[in-house]
Structure formats: structure tokens, C-alpha cells
């Protein structure tokens, strides 16, 4: 009778410790701490013990090891071998296979909350020793936790799963920006440029005055490539804001920025971003493999792809100007037989 009661107690204690392990760690420690700080009473109760982190795991697994070991010893010495094997298999299956996979119930949560003060008291004495042991092991045998991610597509899949997660607290905008930032380099400069047919250029010898200012404003752009005396000979960049305070009678070459930079249409957008950051210039001339002028790209074009929405500056007249340019770009690529990326 005493052996039977001992077996019941040891088996129950083993299952209790495994249940506590599952309950205390069914949420990441950081999330449990956030909920506790937000005033969640249950999280506050659980966090009293969970705050000890790895030491709590060591303590509970130590209890599981001792109690299950004693259970097998008593079982082997108290019952016939066949029943001993059956009892051992039952405990291993129920405690180490089924129970860890079962959902956390309200009863197990209340039980873990009620036992937290006692476990916290034990850990207040055991934690210094456990911490030294864990530090020694990690120093001589570092623990590397694999994220489960191998390439960009894995992270994108994780972001997509986060969108439909029931307790997700990330906004749709945050997830969109994260996804766009990961995929913007998949686009080429040619995919996001403003095609030549809708680019407004300015001659360096053009006189500054109301006619020019009205013409530039009506274009819906704020930056303009400046042409020299020869066709497709770019000599600078004109910013619309630079001519606002310019005296009438001057010429474009007097107020333009003399810097001109070129990028190839087949290069990825990430190259354009690096070039923008390095040169601090906000407009590049886009050329093809024959060094022909095919369009322009601005830093806004790259940023729009990163954040996943249009950027309209104070000089843009039409909100859909870049959408119009994108349609022209698709038409150009279709005419050349290129594949249009949706």
C-alpha cells in the first residue's frame, strides 16, 4: 500500500513539474514581462517565478529528474516486470510526449500562479548557484539558438503569418514597411524610374521668368535634368525651389546644381539607394546598355518602394504623377518584350 501511494505521489509530482514548465514558458519571458507591467494580474503572478529565467527551468527539470527517477526505482521494485514496463511507458508517454503538447488550461495557469511565491522563494536561494553553473557551461560550451530562418523568404513568410496571428499587436503599416524593406532590392532601377517620355528637361540657356516657372510647375515635378547644347548632354540638375527666389532675367545655368550622376536601368534599387546616400544627390539619370538616356530616378522613388506607399512633396501637382510614369514604364518594357513585374 505504501509503495502504491509513493508511486501515485511521484508520478503526480513529475507531471506537476512538467505542467509548470509548460505553463511558465508558454509565453516568451519578454511578452510575459510586458503583460505584467501592463497590469495583467495573471502575468504578474507567473512572472514572480518566470523572472528567474533559465534558473526556473533548471529547478523544475531537476525536480522532474529526481521524482521520475525515484518513480522508476519504486515501480521496478514493487510490481512485476510487465507492469513495471507498462507503468514506465505510460508515464513517459503522458508526461514527456502528450502533456508538453497540450494547451495551457485555466486550471494549470491558476496552479502555476499559486505556486509562484514558493518557487520564487526557493529560487532566491538556488539562483546564485544555478547562475554560476549555467555561466560556466555557456562559457565552455556556448548555446546557439537557431532562429529557424535561412533566407529572406523565410522572414517574409513569418511577417505574413504575423498579420493573421490572433494576438498580433503590430500594425498593418509596420508589417507592410517591414515587408517592403525586405523586397525593395528585388526591383530594378528600370522598374521604378520615371521614363524618358514623361521626363521634363530644361535647357541650361533658358531664361528664368514667369513662363519658365509656370511651365515647370505644371509638369508636376520638383527636380529637372538640365541639358547643354548637345542632345542628351546633361550638365546639371535644377531644383524648382532654386528658381523661386531667383531674379528675373537670369538663366538656368546660374542656379542649377552642376552635378550629374548616371545609373544603369538593370541595377537593383539597393544600388541606387547606396548611390543616393554616398553622393547626397537626389536625382540620377538612368541609361541603358547602349548608354542611352531612358529616364530618371529620384530618392523618393526608392523610399516609396521601401515604405510601400507614395511620397508626394510640396511641388508635386498631381498625386498620381508617379503612377502615370509607372504605366509608361510598363508600356516601354512591354514594347521591348521585357517581363513586367507586378
C-alpha positions as CSV (number, residue, x, y, z in Angstrom):
1,X,0.0,0.0,0.0
2,X,2.8,2.4,0.9
3,X,4.6,1.6,-2.4
4,X,1.4,2.3,-4.3
5,X,0.9,5.7,-2.6
6,X,4.6,6.5,-3.3
7,X,4.1,5.7,-7.0
8,X,1.0,7.9,-7.1
9,X,2.8,10.8,-5.4
10,X,6.0,10.6,-7.5
11,X,4.0,10.3,-10.8
12,X,1.8,13.2,-9.8
13,X,4.8,15.3,-8.7
14,X,6.6,14.6,-12.0
15,X,3.5,15.6,-14.1
16,X,3.0,18.7,-11.9
17,X,6.6,19.9,-12.6
18,X,6.2,19.2,-16.4
19,X,2.9,21.1,-16.4
20,X,4.6,24.1,-14.6
21,X,7.4,24.1,-17.1
22,X,4.9,24.4,-19.9
23,X,2.7,27.0,-18.2
24,X,5.6,29.3,-17.2
25,X,7.1,29.2,-20.6
26,X,4.1,29.1,-23.0
27,X,4.8,32.8,-23.5
28,X,8.2,34.3,-24.1
29,X,9.7,35.9,-21.0
30,X,9.7,39.4,-22.7
31,X,6.0,39.1,-23.5
32,X,5.1,37.9,-20.0
33,X,7.0,40.9,-18.6
34,X,5.2,43.3,-20.9
35,X,1.8,42.0,-19.8
36,X,2.9,42.1,-16.1
37,X,3.9,45.7,-16.5
38,X,0.6,46.5,-18.2
39,X,-1.3,45.4,-15.1
40,X,-2.2,41.8,-16.1
41,X,-2.8,40.1,-12.7
42,X,-2.2,36.6,-14.1
43,X,1.0,37.6,-15.8
44,X,2.2,39.4,-12.6
45,X,1.7,36.1,-10.7
46,X,3.5,34.0,-13.2
47,X,6.4,36.4,-13.6
48,X,7.3,36.2,-10.0
49,X,8.9,32.8,-10.8
50,X,9.4,33.2,-14.6
51,X,11.6,36.3,-13.9
52,X,14.4,33.9,-12.8
53,X,14.6,32.7,-16.4
54,X,16.9,29.7,-17.0
55,X,17.2,29.0,-13.3
56,X,13.5,28.2,-13.1
57,X,13.9,25.7,-15.9
58,X,16.9,24.1,-14.1
59,X,15.0,23.8,-10.8
60,X,11.9,22.3,-12.4
61,X,13.8,19.9,-14.6
62,X,15.9,18.9,-11.5
63,X,12.6,18.1,-9.7
64,X,11.4,16.1,-12.8
65,X,14.6,14.1,-12.9
66,X,14.6,13.3,-9.2
67,X,10.9,12.4,-9.0
68,X,10.7,10.4,-12.2
69,X,13.9,8.5,-11.3
70,X,12.5,7.6,-7.9
71,X,9.2,6.6,-9.6
72,X,11.0,4.1,-11.9
73,X,13.1,2.7,-8.9
74,X,10.0,2.2,-6.7
75,X,8.0,0.8,-9.7
76,X,10.6,-1.7,-10.6
77,X,10.9,-3.0,-7.0
78,X,7.2,-3.1,-6.2
79,X,5.4,-4.7,-9.2
80,X,6.1,-7.5,-11.7
81,X,8.3,-6.6,-14.7
82,X,5.5,-6.5,-17.2
83,X,3.5,-4.0,-15.1
84,X,6.7,-2.0,-14.4
85,X,7.3,-1.6,-18.2
86,X,3.7,-0.7,-18.7
87,X,3.8,2.0,-15.9
88,X,7.1,3.4,-17.2
89,X,5.7,3.7,-20.8
90,X,2.6,5.3,-19.5
91,X,4.5,8.0,-17.5
92,X,6.9,8.7,-20.4
93,X,4.1,9.0,-22.9
94,X,1.8,11.1,-20.8
95,X,4.4,13.3,-19.1
96,X,7.0,13.7,-21.8
97,X,5.0,13.4,-25.1
98,X,1.4,14.3,-24.6
99,X,1.4,16.9,-21.7
100,X,4.0,19.3,-23.2
101,X,1.9,19.5,-26.4
102,X,-1.4,20.0,-24.7
103,X,-2.8,23.6,-24.4
104,X,-2.4,25.6,-21.3
105,X,-5.6,25.5,-19.3
106,X,-7.0,28.0,-16.8
107,X,-6.5,25.4,-14.1
108,X,-2.8,24.9,-14.9
109,X,-2.4,28.7,-15.0
110,X,-4.1,29.2,-11.6
111,X,-2.0,26.4,-10.2
112,X,1.3,27.9,-11.6
113,X,0.3,31.4,-10.3
114,X,-0.4,30.0,-6.8
115,X,2.9,28.1,-6.7
116,X,4.9,31.1,-8.0
117,X,5.7,32.6,-4.5
118,X,7.0,29.3,-3.2
119,X,9.1,28.7,-6.3
120,X,10.4,32.3,-6.2
121,X,11.4,31.7,-2.6
122,X,13.3,28.6,-3.5
123,X,15.0,30.3,-6.4
124,X,16.1,33.3,-4.3
125,X,18.5,30.8,-2.6
126,X,19.2,28.5,-5.6
127,X,19.5,31.1,-8.3
128,X,23.1,32.2,-7.5
129,X,24.3,28.6,-7.7
130,X,22.3,27.8,-10.8
131,X,23.5,31.0,-12.4
132,X,27.2,30.1,-11.8
133,X,26.6,26.6,-13.3
134,X,24.9,28.0,-16.3
135,X,27.5,30.6,-16.9
136,X,30.3,28.0,-16.6
137,X,28.5,25.8,-19.2
138,X,27.9,28.6,-21.6
139,X,31.4,29.8,-21.3
140,X,32.9,26.4,-22.2
141,X,30.0,25.2,-24.4
142,X,28.2,28.3,-25.9
143,X,24.5,27.8,-26.6
144,X,23.4,29.0,-30.0
145,X,19.7,29.2,-30.6
146,X,18.7,28.8,-34.2
147,X,16.1,31.3,-35.4
148,X,14.7,28.8,-38.0
149,X,15.3,31.4,-40.7
150,X,17.6,30.7,-43.6
151,X,16.8,33.3,-46.2
152,X,14.7,36.4,-46.9
153,X,11.7,34.4,-48.0
154,X,11.5,32.7,-44.6
155,X,11.3,36.1,-42.9
156,X,8.7,37.3,-45.3
157,X,6.6,34.2,-44.6
158,X,6.9,35.0,-40.9
159,X,5.7,38.5,-41.5
160,X,2.7,37.2,-43.4
161,X,1.9,34.8,-40.6
162,X,2.1,37.7,-38.1
163,X,-0.6,39.5,-39.9
164,X,-3.2,36.8,-39.1
165,X,-2.0,35.9,-35.6
166,X,-4.8,36.3,-33.2
167,X,-2.8,38.2,-30.5
168,X,-0.8,40.3,-33.0
169,X,-0.1,43.8,-31.8
170,X,1.9,45.1,-34.8
171,X,0.0,47.5,-37.0
172,X,-0.7,46.8,-40.7
173,X,1.6,49.7,-41.6
174,X,4.5,48.3,-39.6
175,X,4.2,44.9,-41.2
176,X,3.9,46.5,-44.7
177,X,7.0,48.6,-44.2
178,X,9.0,45.6,-42.9
179,X,7.9,43.5,-45.9
180,X,8.6,46.3,-48.4
181,X,12.0,47.0,-46.9
182,X,12.9,43.3,-47.5
183,X,11.7,43.2,-51.1
184,X,12.7,46.6,-52.5
185,X,16.0,45.3,-53.7
186,X,14.2,42.7,-55.9
187,X,13.1,45.7,-58.1
188,X,15.4,47.1,-60.6
189,X,16.0,50.8,-61.2
190,X,14.2,50.4,-64.5
191,X,11.1,49.2,-62.7
192,X,10.8,52.3,-60.6
193,X,12.3,55.1,-62.8
194,X,10.3,57.9,-64.4
195,X,10.5,57.0,-68.2
196,X,12.0,59.4,-70.6
197,X,8.7,60.2,-72.4
198,X,7.4,61.9,-69.2
199,X,10.6,63.5,-68.0
200,X,10.6,67.3,-68.1
201,X,14.1,68.6,-69.1
202,X,15.3,72.2,-69.0
203,X,17.9,73.9,-71.3
204,X,20.8,75.5,-69.5
205,X,20.3,78.7,-71.5
206,X,16.6,79.1,-70.6
207,X,15.8,82.4,-69.1
208,X,14.3,82.4,-65.6
209,X,10.9,84.1,-65.5
210,X,7.2,83.6,-65.1
211,X,6.8,81.5,-68.2
212,X,9.5,79.0,-67.2
213,X,8.3,78.8,-63.6
214,X,4.7,78.2,-64.8
215,X,5.9,75.5,-67.2
216,X,7.9,73.7,-64.6
217,X,5.1,73.9,-62.0
218,X,2.6,72.4,-64.5
219,X,4.9,69.4,-65.0
220,X,4.2,68.1,-61.5
221,X,7.9,67.5,-60.8
222,X,10.3,69.3,-58.4
223,X,13.6,68.3,-60.0
224,X,14.7,68.6,-63.6
225,X,17.7,67.4,-65.6
226,X,19.4,70.3,-67.3
227,X,20.5,69.9,-71.0
228,X,23.5,71.6,-72.6
229,X,24.0,72.5,-76.2
230,X,24.1,68.9,-77.5
231,X,21.2,66.4,-77.4
232,X,21.3,64.2,-74.2
233,X,24.2,66.3,-72.9
234,X,23.3,66.7,-69.3
235,X,25.1,69.5,-67.5
236,X,23.3,69.7,-64.2
237,X,20.1,69.4,-62.1
238,X,17.6,72.2,-61.5
239,X,15.5,72.2,-58.3
240,X,12.3,74.1,-58.6
241,X,12.9,75.8,-55.2
242,X,16.1,77.2,-56.5
243,X,14.4,79.4,-59.0
244,X,11.7,80.8,-56.7
245,X,13.9,83.5,-55.3
246,X,16.0,83.9,-58.5
247,X,15.9,87.3,-60.1
248,X,14.1,87.5,-63.4
249,X,16.5,87.8,-66.3
250,X,18.9,85.1,-65.1
251,X,19.5,81.8,-66.7
252,X,19.0,78.2,-65.5
253,X,22.8,77.6,-65.6
254,X,23.2,80.3,-63.0
255,X,21.1,78.5,-60.3
256,X,21.3,74.8,-61.3
257,X,23.4,72.3,-59.4
258,X,26.3,71.3,-61.7
259,X,26.4,67.7,-60.5
260,X,25.2,64.9,-62.9
261,X,25.1,61.2,-62.0
262,X,24.2,58.2,-64.1
263,X,22.9,54.7,-63.1
264,X,22.1,51.7,-65.2
265,X,18.5,50.6,-65.6
266,X,19.2,47.0,-64.8
267,X,20.9,47.6,-61.5
268,X,18.8,46.8,-58.3
269,X,17.2,49.6,-56.3
270,X,19.5,48.8,-53.4
271,X,22.4,50.1,-55.6
272,X,20.5,53.3,-56.3
273,X,19.9,53.8,-52.5
274,X,23.6,53.4,-51.8
275,X,24.5,55.8,-54.5
276,X,22.0,58.4,-53.2
277,X,23.5,58.1,-49.7
278,X,27.0,58.3,-51.0
279,X,26.6,61.2,-53.3
280,X,23.9,63.1,-51.4
281,X,22.4,63.8,-54.8
282,X,18.6,63.2,-55.2
283,X,18.2,62.6,-58.9
284,X,20.1,60.3,-61.2
285,X,20.0,59.9,-65.0
286,X,19.1,56.4,-66.0
287,X,20.8,54.9,-69.0
288,X,20.5,51.5,-70.8
289,X,23.3,49.2,-72.1
290,X,23.9,51.5,-75.1
291,X,24.4,54.4,-72.7
292,X,21.2,56.0,-74.0
293,X,19.1,58.2,-71.8
294,X,15.9,56.2,-70.8
295,X,14.6,58.0,-67.7
296,X,15.4,59.4,-64.3
297,X,15.1,58.1,-60.8
298,X,14.8,60.1,-57.5
299,X,15.4,59.2,-53.9
300,X,11.6,59.4,-53.4
301,X,11.2,56.5,-55.9
302,X,13.4,54.3,-53.8
303,X,11.8,55.4,-50.5
304,X,8.4,54.7,-51.8
305,X,9.3,51.1,-52.6
306,X,10.8,50.7,-49.1
307,X,7.8,52.1,-47.1
308,X,5.2,50.7,-49.6
309,X,3.4,54.0,-50.3
310,X,3.7,57.1,-52.4
311,X,5.6,60.2,-51.2
312,X,4.3,63.5,-52.6
313,X,6.5,66.5,-52.0
314,X,5.3,70.1,-51.8
315,X,5.9,70.8,-55.5
316,X,4.0,67.7,-56.9
317,X,0.9,68.9,-58.7
318,X,-0.6,65.6,-59.3
319,X,-0.8,62.8,-56.7
320,X,-0.8,60.2,-59.4
321,X,2.2,61.6,-61.3
322,X,4.4,58.6,-60.5
323,X,1.6,56.2,-61.2
324,X,1.3,57.7,-64.7
325,X,5.1,57.4,-65.1
326,X,4.9,53.7,-63.9
327,X,2.3,53.0,-66.6
328,X,4.6,54.5,-69.2
329,X,7.5,52.4,-67.9
330,X,5.4,49.2,-68.1
331,X,4.5,50.2,-71.7
332,X,8.1,50.7,-72.6
333,X,9.1,47.3,-71.2
334,X,6.3,45.6,-72.9
335,X,7.3,47.1,-76.2
336,X,10.8,45.8,-75.7
337,X,9.5,42.4,-74.8
338,X,10.6,42.6,-71.1
339,X,8.6,40.9,-68.4
340,X,6.6,43.4,-66.3
341,X,6.9,42.8,-62.6
342,X,3.6,43.3,-60.8
